[in-house]
Amino acid sequence: MSNAEPDYEVVVVGGGINGAGIARDAALRGLSVLLLEKNDFGSGTSSWSSRLIHGGLRYLEHAEIPLVFESLRERRRLRQLAPHLVKRLRLNIPIYEQSRRSKLIVRLGMIAYDLLSIGKNVPRHKMLSRDELIEAEPGINQEGLLGAAQYYDAQITFAERLVLENIIGAQEAGADVRNYCPAIGINVSQGIVQSIHYLKQGSAQETEVTTSLVINAAGPWVDRVLATVNREIPRFMGGTKGSHIVVGRFESAPGSAFYIEAAADGRPFFIIPWNGQYLIGTTDIRYYGDPADVVASKEEIRYLLDETNRVFPGAKLTVQDIHFAYAGVRPLPRREKGPESAITRKHIIKKHRRVAKGLVSIIGGKLTTYRNLAEQAVDLAVRVQGGAAGTCETRTMPLPGATGIEAARKRLDALNCLSESGVDRLLGIYGGRASRIAGLAVNESHLIRTLDEEGTVLAAEVVFALRHEFAVNLTDIVHRRLMTGLSADQGLGISEEIAAIAARESNWNNSEKEQQLAELGQYNARLKSPVH
Ligand SMILES: Cc1cc2nc3c(=O)[nH]c(=O)nc-3n(C[C@H](O)[C@H](O)[C@H](O)COP(=O)(O)OP(=O)(O)OC[C@H]3O[C@@H](n4cnc5c(N)ncnc54)[C@H](O)[C@@H]3O)c2cc1C
């Protein structure tokens, strides 16, 4: 590289939760940042998790105490910094005569979790007797039931929106953020990163920008990004696949979340009230294929259905009851031996010093701990540049939607077209940023109308997604902006109407609009595919 200033001090590859968090933190510290995402922001693993902001009770079994402590601290922060997205969640762990984890073991785990949670604003655990649990959750299988532990964690219904708010926050702090821009080559010379090549959105045009620091936050694609460096680099990733099913309210369904030991293999899994439905998962299986191709298998679905029916016998769930299913690849470090559950969930910030100064990869990481991971990665980035780390602002700076929520409620109410649940829906997705949607609707009054019979989805949201939230196509709008694609009917009732508004806004002609609808149909079909 010449002595000229690089185009960017940092280029982040990957717009999942970790890349988005890193870009925001780096931009807030005054670095010039480019973030490249090959698809839509948040469309990778960050969309396919159990959607919990949790300490990870299970990690206690593997003595990952610092990870649990870090997670619980970050859980508290996220509830403060994104209260519209992260909500408290009550969970029950039923204990049976035949459980591998005895009442004593569960109790000890709970005490440890409470101790690690001290000062972290959730109630302490409670042990419930058999009768107390049956009274609270009459649908539970009572055979051999001894009682339960009840504790609190947090849930993020739409993790996609947490990614997006970090992207928006990064842009507000001065970062250039680009979706549909795959990084295709990292250029190293004389042991130093010189530049990165990427394709421009919607074209095959290759662009090169100079930089002396690339942070590879491509989740399960980390090795694939490293393969684009003009040097040999060993492989680091060893992902495991996890699948979930989503069903409607079923006979004997619980009122709160359950964390249950599976009879088949002793692994704990969740049944979680989520988005008006139930999210059930997950599995943990080594995965060697392309993360983009991962789908829930018939065996995983059978396992999740059988285990749910065992604990809630009235459920009698079958494949036909599944609204959709999804799978993701945990971006874990490579470990060929031992059980999947024993692979550490701690993140690693890997400097590839032997290959190039200025090349760093993120291995692992949870939604819950993304902010701290980003802080550590940016501390390192600044040091690599020879500077002082400066103050990390993300510890205390709310995410963009976290402020002005009550003012937004008033502005939405004043539109006089949304139902009460519609107002709550918008606040739960956009937080205080919903004020801007109301403002847009007031300025363009044809957008003051709802698209569904329940009066919950506002026409202005579609235009807002395209103008202010980086949505490029209909699938982005439906699945990662308005979030209607994750409802029981996958938002099918209003997709045509959303497409019509988007077509007007983006000047799609009729065949382009039909193409967008067809692509959305394919995306939905993939989520439905295990059911057929
Ligand atoms: C089944 C399952 C359950 C989970 N449950 C939880 C949970 O309940 N709580 C929790 O805290 N964590 C959970 N996790 C972990 C968490 O979801 C992930 O660790 C986290 O989302 C990883 O984020 P990421 O940004 O590293 O990766 P990703 O979200 O995958 O983002 C990487 C991005 O890089 C992009 N990319 C790839 N190649 C390129 C390229 N060449 N150029 C540009 N962009 C590129 C991809 O398109 C992708 O968007 C779970 C994970 C799984 C799989």
The ligand as an SDF file (V2000), in Angstrom:
LIG
                    3D

 53 58  0  0  0  0  0  0  0  0999 V2000
  -29.6580  -23.0680   16.7140 C   0  0  0  0  0  0  0  0  0  0  0  0
  -29.0240  -21.8980   17.3580 C   0  0  0  0  0  0  0  0  0  0  0  0
  -29.5400  -21.3740   18.5400 C   0  0  0  0  0  0  0  0  0  0  0  0
  -28.9380  -20.2720   19.1240 C   0  0  0  0  0  0  0  0  0  0  0  0
  -29.5320  -19.7220   20.2160 N   0  0  0  0  0  0  0  0  0  0  0  0
  -28.9860  -18.6200   20.7730 C   0  0  0  0  0  0  0  0  0  0  0  0
  -29.6460  -17.9860   21.8400 C   0  0  0  0  0  0  0  0  0  0  0  0
  -30.7530  -18.3620   22.2300 O   0  0  0  0  0  0  0  0  0  0  0  0
  -29.0360  -16.9140   22.4020 N   0  0  0  0  0  0  0  0  0  0  0  0
  -27.8370  -16.4510   21.9660 C   0  0  0  0  0  0  0  0  0  0  0  0
  -27.3370  -15.5080   22.5560 O   0  0  0  0  0  0  0  0  0  0  0  0
  -27.2000  -17.0170   20.9130 N   0  0  0  0  0  0  0  0  0  0  0  0
  -27.7630  -18.0790   20.2970 C   0  0  0  0  0  0  0  0  0  0  0  0
  -27.1630  -18.6470   19.2200 N   0  0  0  0  0  0  0  0  0  0  0  0
  -25.8640  -18.1290   18.7550 C   0  0  0  0  0  0  0  0  0  0  0  0
  -26.0160  -16.9100   17.8580 C   0  0  0  0  0  0  0  0  0  0  0  0
  -27.1890  -16.9340   17.0930 O   0  0  0  0  0  0  0  0  0  0  0  0
  -24.8340  -16.7970   16.9060 C   0  0  0  0  0  0  0  0  0  0  0  0
  -23.6330  -17.0880   17.5360 O   0  0  0  0  0  0  0  0  0  0  0  0
  -24.7430  -15.3960   16.3130 C   0  0  0  0  0  0  0  0  0  0  0  0
  -25.9600  -15.0350   15.7170 O   0  0  0  0  0  0  0  0  0  0  0  0
  -23.6120  -15.3470   15.3080 C   0  0  0  0  0  0  0  0  0  0  0  0
  -23.6290  -14.0740   14.7200 O   0  0  0  0  0  0  0  0  0  0  0  0
  -22.5540  -13.6960   13.6240 P   0  0  0  0  0  0  0  0  0  0  0  0
  -22.7440  -12.2640   13.3200 O   0  0  0  0  0  0  0  0  0  0  0  0
  -21.2240  -14.1230   14.0620 O   0  0  0  0  0  0  0  0  0  0  0  0
  -22.9240  -14.6380   12.3840 O   0  0  0  0  0  0  0  0  0  0  0  0
  -24.0740  -14.4730   11.2960 P   0  0  0  0  0  0  0  0  0  0  0  0
  -25.3410  -13.9830   11.8700 O   0  0  0  0  0  0  0  0  0  0  0  0
  -24.1260  -15.7340   10.5290 O   0  0  0  0  0  0  0  0  0  0  0  0
  -23.5210  -13.3080   10.3730 O   0  0  0  0  0  0  0  0  0  0  0  0
  -22.4530  -13.5040    9.4820 C   0  0  0  0  0  0  0  0  0  0  0  0
  -22.8070  -12.7440    8.2210 C   0  0  0  0  0  0  0  0  0  0  0  0
  -21.6870  -12.7600    7.3350 O   0  0  0  0  0  0  0  0  0  0  0  0
  -22.2010  -12.7120    6.0250 C   0  0  0  0  0  0  0  0  0  0  0  0
  -21.1590  -13.1050    5.0830 N   0  0  0  0  0  0  0  0  0  0  0  0
  -20.6600  -14.3440    4.8810 C   0  0  0  0  0  0  0  0  0  0  0  0
  -19.7190  -14.3020    3.9090 N   0  0  0  0  0  0  0  0  0  0  0  0
  -19.6190  -13.0170    3.4960 C   0  0  0  0  0  0  0  0  0  0  0  0
  -18.8490  -12.3410    2.5140 C   0  0  0  0  0  0  0  0  0  0  0  0
  -17.9900  -12.9980    1.7160 N   0  0  0  0  0  0  0  0  0  0  0  0
  -19.0120  -11.0000    2.3500 N   0  0  0  0  0  0  0  0  0  0  0  0
  -19.9010  -10.3050    3.1140 C   0  0  0  0  0  0  0  0  0  0  0  0
  -20.6810  -10.9120    4.0670 N   0  0  0  0  0  0  0  0  0  0  0  0
  -20.5330  -12.2430    4.2550 C   0  0  0  0  0  0  0  0  0  0  0  0
  -23.3820  -13.6720    6.0680 C   0  0  0  0  0  0  0  0  0  0  0  0
  -24.2870  -13.4520    5.0030 O   0  0  0  0  0  0  0  0  0  0  0  0
  -23.9630  -13.3680    7.4410 C   0  0  0  0  0  0  0  0  0  0  0  0
  -25.0470  -12.4490    7.3870 O   0  0  0  0  0  0  0  0  0  0  0  0
  -27.7640  -19.7160   18.5710 C   0  0  0  0  0  0  0  0  0  0  0  0
  -27.2610  -20.2240   17.3700 C   0  0  0  0  0  0  0  0  0  0  0  0
  -27.8900  -21.2830   16.7590 C   0  0  0  0  0  0  0  0  0  0  0  0
  -27.3850  -21.7790   15.4470 C   0  0  0  0  0  0  0  0  0  0  0  0
  1  2  1  0
  2  3  1  0
  2 52  2  0
  3  4  2  0
  4  5  1  0
  4 50  1  0
  5  6  2  0
  6  7  1  0
  6 13  1  0
  7  8  2  0
  7  9  1  0
  9 10  1  0
 10 11  2  0
 10 12  1  0
 12 13  2  0
 13 14  1  0
 14 15  1  0
 14 50  1  0
 15 16  1  0
 16 17  1  0
 16 18  1  0
 18 19  1  0
 18 20  1  0
 20 21  1  0
 20 22  1  0
 22 23  1  0
 23 24  1  0
 24 25  2  0
 24 26  1  0
 24 27  1  0
 27 28  1  0
 28 29  2  0
 28 30  1  0
 28 31  1  0
 31 32  1  0
 32 33  1  0
 33 34  1  0
 33 48  1  0
 34 35  1  0
 35 36  1  0
 35 46  1  0
 36 37  1  0
 36 45  1  0
 37 38  2  0
 38 39  1  0
 39 40  1  0
 39 45  2  0
 40 41  1  0
 40 42  2  0
 42 43  1  0
 43 44  2  0
 44 45  1  0
 46 47  1  0
 46 48  1  0
 48 49  1  0
 50 51  2  0
 51 52  1  0
 52 53  1  0
M  END
$$$$
